Amino acid sequence: PQADSTRHRRKAAVRSLFAWAEAAGQIADNPARLITLHRLAPRPPAFLSEGEKRLLLKHLSDRASPLARRDRVLFELFLGTGLRLQEVADLDFDDVDLAAKHLRVRRAKGGSSQVKFLKTNLRTLLRHHLTQRRRQGLGTCPALFLSEKGTRLCPRQIARRLEHWLREAGINKRLTPHGLRHTFATHLYGATSDLLVVQRALGHAGISTTQIYTHLVDGQLEEA
């Protein structure tokens, strides 16, 4: 049987085709006008289980190369703050304030700045990373995360690095960097059972966007 999303797309295509034909004078009557489209339920987002998250981070921490050390900080940041992909790519060296235990997202979604709090182990990783960035010099590029060419790490490069490490860690799951944000939110709700806390942590304007995480955790509870 076809998936609901496939049937929805095909019905929408038929409606659009006949609407165009009628408007262009190709047909006198539109036989597809009675086709109704129902709103599809949102697909649950992909995320890492607690075990998968530990496996990914352990695999990164066991590697000593400069790229692995950079990527560990990068993905710990995703998992510890729930930042969006573009927000992480846009972070500058000066956005991190370890004394105040937070970082500032100057170009958050919606145009407003946000403050993200940093837990202890993430501050330790960032402290070492900032020391390394100082050695690399800040004059040419102020980015917090640099590519091997010394330029700002772009979203596509970050996505490729995640694909690489998931494969290396043996995690057979298709996951984008946004899936790390979903992982953060799912585990935060599982730990607090407070949807308002998750909403504020993610920077959602409305609680309705955040409610999907209650269903995810309820699903985990049912399986358990």
Secondary structure, DSSP 8 states (H G I E B T S, - for coil): ---HHHHHHHHHHHHHHHHHHHHTTS-SS-TTTT---------------HHHHHHHHHHHHT--SHHHHHHHHHHHHHHHH---HHHHHH-BGGGEETTTTEEEETT-TTS--EEEE--HHHHHHHHHHHHHHHHH-SSS--BSSB-TTSSB--HHHHHHHHHHHHHHTT------HHHHHHHHHHHHHHHH--HHHHHHHHT-SSHHHHTHHHHHHHHHHHH-
